[in-house]
Amino acid sequence: MEKIRDINIKNYSPITPPKVFMGEIPISDKAKKVVAESRDIISNIVHGKDKRFLLITGPCSIHDVDAGLEYAKLLNDFSKKIKNFYIVMRVYFEKPRTTVGWKGLINDPDLNNTFDMDKGLRKARTFLNEVTSLGMPTATEFLDPFTPQYLADFVSWGAIGARTTESQTHRQMASGLSMPIGFKNGTGGSIQIAVDAMGAAQGEHAFLGINEEGQSSIIHTSGNKYSHLILRGSTQGTNFDEKSVSDSLSLVSNQGMHPSVVVDCSHANCGKDHKKMNIAFKELVRQKANNINPGLVGLMLESFLSEGNQKLDNPSDLKYGVSITDPCINWNETVELISEADKKLESS
C-alpha cells in the first residue's frame, strides 16, 4: 500500500517534559523575586508609571554559556551604578533565519548540526538560572510555541520577532505569557502588523499547545495587557527618528491601546553595521531627555564582550566572546554609551 503519512519525516525523537526540567533545575526563591519584581517594573515602564528608560542589552544570541555568564556578571555589576535606565540582559536562545543557518542554542547546542534539543533546553534553563540568581533580569525572543513551558518562569521580558509578528500562533502564545511582550515591525516595514499583533495578544484565546507534563492540551488564555511595539527598522530603512517614533505611537493610540514603543538600535536600524548602533542610541536618548516622544519607553542594543561577529565553520576555532550571529558592540563601548546617556538623562 502506498505510504501517505510522514513522507518527509526521518524519525521522531521523544523530548523530556517541561516538569522534569523544572524539577532538575528549579527556580530559587531569589530568582523568583528577581523575576516577579522586574516584570512589575517593566510593566510600569511600558505603561508610563515608571519614568526610567528600559534597556535590553546583551549578545545577539547565546552560543557559549561561559562567555555569556561573564557578560552577565559585568552587566549586573554595572547596572547598579546606573540610575535612569532599567537594564535587562538580552538572552536569546532561538534564532529565526531568513533562509537557513544556526537556529540557536536550544536547537543545536553543540553547534554541529546534531540538534540535541533536550541538551539545548537544559543548557538554556541552567543559564537563565545562573543569570537570574545574580540578580539580573532576562529578556528573550519566543520562537517555538513549546519553549515557554520550559523557560518562561525565568524570563522578565519577551519579544516576538519581525518574521513571526504576523503569525497567529505567536499572537496566541503571547496572550498567555506572564511577562510584558514586545512585537517587532515586519521586515518589510509594516508597523500595522505589529499593532494588530498587540491587539490580538491582549485578547483571550484558545489554542493547541503542551502543559508542564508535555501533554498536548487546549490552552485558554486571558490576554496580555502589557503587549507593546518594537521598532527595528526594515528593508525600507531606519525608523528611530522623531517622526517615525511619533507616527508609530499615534498608530497604537488610534487602535485604543496604551502608546508605548521600544526601539531596537541594531538590525535594520543600523543596517546590521554595529559601528552605527550608537547613532540610533544617541538619537533616542536625545528624544527621551527632551521628552519629545513621551511614549518612547525603551531601547535595545546588541552587545557582547568583543565587537563584531564570526562565522560558524569549526566550533573549536571560535573566538571567545564574539557573536556567531549578528555583529555586536563590545563591552567598553556599551559602558561608555550607557554611562554618557545616564548623565544626559539625569540632567534633563
N, C-alpha and C positions, 0 to 999 in steps of 0.2 A: 504494500500500500504506500502511496506517495506521502512523504513527510510534509506536513503543513505547519507544524509548531517548531519554534526555536531554530529556524533555518540558519540564522546568523549568530546564534549563541554558541560559544565554545563550551562553557560549563558554568555551573553555579557554585559559589563558594560561600558557605554559611558564615555569618558575622556575629560576633558576640553582642548580646543585647545591651542597651544603654545601662540598665540597672546593675549589671555586673561591673561595668567600668566605674559607676558611682560608688560601688562597694570597695573596689580595689583602690580607687583614687578619690577619696571623699573630700568634700569641701570643708575646710576648717572653719571654726567659729570666727576667726579673724578675717578670713577671706569672705565669708558670708556678710560680715559687717561692711567690708570694703565695697562689695557689690551692691548691697542694699543702699548704702549712703551715696555712692557715686551715681546710681541710677536716679535717685531723688534729685541730686544736684544737677545732673544733665537735663532731667525733665524740667526743672525750674529754669535752667538757662534757655532751653528751647522755647518755653512759653514766656520768657522775658521777666521772670521773677528774680532771677539771679543775674546780675549785670556782668559777671566775668565772661571772658571770651573762651569758648570751648576750643581746645586744640587737640586734635587727633594726630599723633606723630609716631613714626616707627618705620621699620623696613617695609618695602613693597610686599614682601612675603617672608615668612619664617621658613628657612630651609636648614639652618644649623641652630639647634636649640642652645648650644653653648654660647655662640655669638649673640643670639637673641637675648639670653639671660644677662649677659654682660651689659648689653644696651639697656635692658630694663632696670638694672641696678643704677646705672648712670642717670637715667631719666628720673627714677624715683628720688634720688638724692637732689637732683637739680630742681625738680618740681617744687620742693619745699622752700626754695628761695624766690619763687615767682608768685606775685600777688594777684595779677589781673587776668591771668589765664588759668583755666581749669584744664590740667593736662591728663590725657588718657592715652595709653600706649596702643598703637596700631599693631594687632596680632592677627595676621591673615594667613589662614591655612588652606584656603580654596581659591584657585585662580581660574576664572573663566578665560578661555582662549578664543581669539578671533578665528583661528583655524585649528592648529594642533600645537602641542608643546607640553611642558611640565605643568601638571594641574594642581600642584601644591603638596604640602607635607602629608595631608590626610590620604590623598590619592596614591602618592608614590614616595613614602618616607625615606627610602634608600636611594632615591634619585637615579634609579637604574632600570625603570620600567618593569619592576617586579610587582608593583601595585599591591603591597601588603597593607590593606586598609585597616585591618584590625590593629596592626602595629602603629599605623599613622594616627588613628583615633586615640590610642593610648599615649603616644608621644605628645599629641596636641593637648590632651586633657592634663597630662603631667606638667607641661609647660605653663598652661594657664594657672594651674595650682601654684606653681613656683612664683609666677609674676604677681598674682593677687596676694599671695602670702607676704610679699614685700610691702604691700600697701598700695600697689599701683593698679588702678582700674584698667580694664582692657576693652578694646574695640575690635570688631571683626566683620567681614562680609559673609553673609549666609548665602550659600550657593545650592548645595544639595538639601532638599527639604527634610531629610532624615538627620542631618548634622546637629540641629539644635537640641535634640533629645540627648545627645552625647556630651555637649559642651556648654549649652546656654546658661547653666547655673553660674558659670564663672564670668559671663560677659556683661559689661555695663552699657555698651552702645553697639548698635549693629547697622550695617548698610546693605542695601540691595543694589547691585551694580547696574551699570548702564545697559548691559546686554540682557538683563533679566527684569528690569523695572516694568516692562510691559507684560511680563508673564503673569497670568492669573494664578498659577501655582505659588509664585513668590509673594504676591499680594496677599493671598490667603494665609500663607505661612507667617508673614509679618503681622497679620491681625491677631495672632495668638502669642507672639513673642513677648517676653516680660520686660524688655528694655526699650528705650527710645530707638526708633529705626529711621534712617535717612534713605531716601530714594534718589538715585542719580538721574540727571537728564540723559536722554538717549545719545548714543554715539553720533547720530546724525544731527543732533542739536535740539531736538524737541524737548521743551520744558513741560508741555502739556501732558505727555505720557507719565512724567514723574508726579505731576499734580493729581492726575487721575489715580495713580497708584496710591498716593497718600489718602485720598478719599476712600478708595476701596479698602485699604488696610484699617481704616478707622471704623469700618462696618463689621457686623457679625458674619461669620462664615461657617460652613460645614464642609469638610473635605477629607480625603483619604490620607492617612499617614501611619506612623507607628507610635506605640506607647513605650513606657520605660522597660517593659518586658520584651520589646521587639515585635509585638503582635500587630498585625495590620488592624487599624482602627478607624472609625469615623471620628474626626476631631472637630469639636464645636468650639468656636472662639467668641469672645465678647468685643473684640476690636481694640486697636492700639491707638489711643488718643494722642500719643507723642510721636506720630509719624511726621516727617518733615522733609524738606527739599535739600538736595545737594547739587551744586553747580560744579561741573568738572570739565567744561569746555567741550568741543566737539570737532567733527571734520570741517565745520564751518568757521572755526576759530575759537578764541577765548571768550569767556563770559563772566569775568571777575570785575569788570569796570562798573562804575556807578550806575549807568543806565541799565545794564544787563541785570544787576542785582535788584534795582528798583522795579524793573518790569516783572521780574520773577516773583517778587514779593506781592506785587499787585495781582498777579495771576492767582496766587494762592489765596489771597484775601477775597478776591472776587468769587472764589469757589466756597466761601463761607468757612474757611479754616484759619487757624492762627498763623499769621505770616511770619515764618522763620526760615532762614536759609543758612546752610553751612557751605563753604566754598572750598573745593579741593584745589590746592595750588599746584598739584602735579598733573599727570595725564595730559589732556589736550590744553589745559590752561598754562602749560609751559612747553607745549609742543614736544613732550617727552624728553626735553633737554633740562636736566637737573640744575644746570647753571642759571636757568631762567626762572626757577621756582621762587627765588627771592623777589622777583618783580611783582608777582601776584600777591605774595605775602605782605610786602610793604604797602602796596596799594590798599589792601583790605584792612590793614591796621590803621591806615590814614582815614578810611571811611569810618571805622569804629571809633577812633579817637575824636573825630569831628561830628559824630552822631549823624552821619549823612543818611545811612540806611539802618534805622533802629532794629529792623528785623534780621540784620546780619548777626548771627549768634555764634558762628564758629568757623574754624579753618582746619584744613588737613594738609599735612606735609609727609612726604616720603623721605625718611632719614635713617641712616644706619651708621655703623662705626666708621666705615670708609666710604668715599664717594664713588659714584658711577655704578656700573653693573658688569657682569661677566657671563660668558656663555657656559652652559652646562654641557660639556663634552665628556670629560672624565671627572667623576666626583672627587677622586683623590688629588686632582690638580687644582681644586678650587682655592681661591684666596680667602683667608679668614675675614669675616665682617664685611663682605662685598655682596650686594644683591645679585641673584641669578634671574630676576625678572626685570621690572622697570628700574632705571637708574635712580639713586638716592643722593641727597646731600650728605656730607659727613657730619660727625658729631660736633666738631668745633664750630662749623657754620651754623648748625642747629642751635647751639648755645648762644652764639653771637646774635642771630636773628631774634630769638625769643627774648633775650635779655634787653636788647635795644628796644624792642616793641613794648616790653613790660614797662620800661621807663616812660615811653611816649604815652601809654595808656594811663599811667599814674599821674602824669602832669596835665592830662586833658580834662 
